[in-house]
Amino acid sequence: MRLPALIALSLLPTLLGGCLAKAAYDVATLPVRAVSKGVDLATTSQSEADENRGREIRRREEELGKLDREYRRQSDRCQDGREDACQRARDIYAEMQRLAPGVPVERD
C-alpha cells in the first residue's frame, strides 16, 4: 500500500512542475498578448477597410436611388403646376449632387 503512495508522491513534483511552468509562461506572455490584442482592435486591416468602403458605397447608392425616385415624382408634380413640388425637386437635386461624388461610376 505504501508503494503506490510513494510512486504518486515521487511523480507529484514532475506533474506540478509542468503546471507551474505553464503558469509562469502564461504570466510572462500576458503583456505581449494584451498589447497585440489592443493593436488588433485599434487598427483596421485592408480587407476590413475594403468591406467598410463597399458598405458605404452601397449605402450612398441606395440613398441616391431613393432621392432619384422622389426627384422624378416631384418633377412630375412640378410640371403639373405645383410650385411647392418644384422647390422640393430643386432641394432633392441639390442633395443628389452632394452625394454623387461619393458613388463610383461604372464604366463599360
Secondary structure, 3 states (H helix, E strand, C coil): CHHHHHHHHHHHHHHHHHHHHHHHHHHHHHHHHHHHHHHHHHCCCHHHHHHHHHHHHHHHHHHHHHHHHHHHHHHHHHHCCCHHHHHHHHHHHHHHHHHHHHCCCCCC
